[in-house]
Amino acid sequence: MWGNPNTKNADHWTPENPDGYFPRPKSDIAGGGELAKKQTKYLQDASYLRLKNVTLGYTIPSQLLKKAKIRNLRVYFSGENLLTFHHVEVKGNDPEKFGGDVYYPFQRTFSFGVNIGF
């Protein structure tokens, strides 16, 4: 009917839903009627904070490795798209999403590794 019922755009005013987020559907929006007036009711806070990339590594001191005949040993962790904090009201909506109906979220990835030199 008016979009996906699982999204907020289906939440419009009806007699059964008087607290709907959007006004009732009307056809005079292009005619300069009451719906063409400027207003700020539907503005949302789209600010966000995202932790995109982190790499942490540690090199084991060489004096601890001499008995094992290892010259150097480094361990590391790398992660991408680890955290996102946002205020966008539609659940699951990514603040970096571009327009359109297709939504491919950023994948969260983790990498662990060890570099050993003999």
C-alpha positions as CSV (number, residue, x, y, z in Angstrom):
1,M,0.0,0.0,0.0
2,W,2.2,2.9,1.2
3,G,5.6,1.1,1.2
4,N,7.1,-1.6,3.3
5,P,4.9,-2.0,6.5
6,N,8.1,-2.7,8.4
7,T,9.5,0.8,7.7
8,K,8.5,4.1,9.2
9,N,7.1,5.5,5.9
10,A,4.1,3.2,6.3
11,D,3.3,5.0,9.6
12,H,1.0,7.7,8.3
13,W,-2.1,9.2,9.9
14,T,-5.3,7.3,9.7
15,P,-8.4,7.3,12.0
16,E,-7.1,4.0,13.4
17,N,-3.5,5.4,13.7
18,P,-4.0,9.0,14.9
19,D,-0.4,9.2,16.2
20,G,1.2,8.3,12.9
21,Y,4.5,9.8,12.0
22,F,3.6,11.1,8.6
23,P,0.4,13.1,7.7
24,R,-2.4,11.4,5.9
25,P,-1.8,10.9,2.2
26,K,-3.2,13.8,0.2
27,S,-3.0,14.8,-3.5
28,D,-2.6,18.6,-3.1
29,I,1.2,18.6,-2.3
30,A,2.2,20.0,-5.7
31,G,-0.6,22.5,-5.7
32,G,0.8,24.8,-3.0
33,G,-1.7,23.6,-0.4
34,E,-1.2,23.0,3.3
35,L,1.3,20.2,2.7
36,A,3.6,22.5,0.7
37,K,4.3,24.7,3.6
38,K,7.7,24.7,5.1
39,Q,8.1,22.8,8.3
40,T,10.7,20.8,10.3
41,K,8.7,18.0,11.9
42,Y,10.3,15.3,9.8
43,L,13.9,16.4,10.1
44,Q,16.0,13.7,11.9
45,D,19.4,13.9,13.6
46,A,21.6,12.1,11.0
47,S,24.9,12.7,12.9
48,Y,26.9,9.5,13.5
49,L,30.3,8.3,14.8
50,R,31.9,5.3,13.1
51,L,35.1,3.4,14.0
52,K,36.1,2.3,10.5
53,N,39.6,0.8,10.8
54,V,41.8,-0.3,13.7
55,T,45.1,-2.1,13.6
56,L,46.9,-3.1,16.8
57,G,50.2,-4.9,16.9
58,Y,52.9,-5.9,19.4
59,T,56.4,-7.0,18.8
60,I,57.7,-9.4,21.4
61,P,61.1,-8.2,22.7
62,S,64.0,-10.2,21.1
63,Q,65.7,-11.1,24.4
64,L,62.6,-13.2,25.2
65,L,62.9,-15.1,21.9
66,K,66.6,-16.0,21.9
67,K,66.1,-19.4,23.6
68,A,63.6,-20.4,20.9
69,K,66.0,-19.2,18.1
70,I,63.4,-16.8,16.8
71,R,64.8,-13.5,15.6
72,N,61.5,-11.5,15.8
73,L,57.8,-12.2,16.6
74,R,55.0,-9.8,16.0
75,V,51.3,-10.4,16.6
76,Y,48.6,-8.2,15.3
77,F,44.8,-7.6,15.1
78,S,43.0,-5.6,12.4
79,G,39.3,-4.8,12.3
80,E,37.1,-2.8,9.9
81,N,33.6,-1.3,10.5
82,L,33.7,-2.2,14.2
83,L,31.3,0.3,15.7
84,T,28.6,2.8,14.6
85,F,26.7,5.1,16.8
86,H,23.8,7.0,15.2
87,H,20.4,8.6,15.8
88,V,18.6,7.6,12.5
89,E,15.2,6.4,13.6
90,V,14.6,3.7,11.0
91,K,16.0,0.5,12.5
92,G,19.0,-0.9,10.6
93,N,19.4,2.2,8.5
94,D,23.1,2.9,7.9
95,P,24.0,6.6,8.1
96,E,26.3,6.3,5.1
97,K,23.6,4.6,2.9
98,F,23.0,6.3,-0.4
99,G,19.5,6.7,-1.9
100,G,17.6,3.8,-3.4
101,D,15.8,0.8,-2.2
102,V,18.8,-1.6,-2.3
103,Y,20.8,-1.6,0.9
104,Y,24.1,-3.4,1.3
105,P,25.5,-2.8,4.8
106,F,29.2,-2.5,5.4
107,Q,30.6,-5.8,6.4
108,R,32.4,-6.1,9.8
109,T,35.8,-7.9,9.3
110,F,38.5,-9.1,11.7
111,S,42.0,-10.2,11.0
112,F,44.5,-11.8,13.3
113,G,48.1,-12.6,12.4
114,V,51.6,-13.5,13.5
115,N,54.8,-12.6,11.8
116,I,57.8,-14.8,12.7
117,G,61.4,-14.3,11.6
118,F,64.0,-17.0,12.2
